[in-house]
Amino acid sequence: MNYFTIMPMTVEQIEQFIKEAIPDATVEIEDLKGDGDHYSATVTSKSFSGKTRVEQHMMVYDAFNGKMGSDLHALKLKTVSE
């Protein structure tokens, strides 16, 4: 029987994904439970200007290229436009 383990993302990996997609972003990440699987992120960017909150959040989620829900289990997200 084959088993595979999905390793949770590190804070550094989360920040890297976001900054690659939104280069001017300032990213603050907190591990909410200390388990490396539940994070809170505040992302501040000029590129959010004029976009709805949903559009801002989609920009961040899109940065993970489909890894949300698998490699990254839970992300509480706050976006701020500069």
Secondary structure by P-SEA (a helix, b strand, c coil): cbbbbbccccaaaaaaaaaaaccccbbbbbccccccccbbbbbbccccccccaaaaaaaaaacccccccccccccbbbbbcc
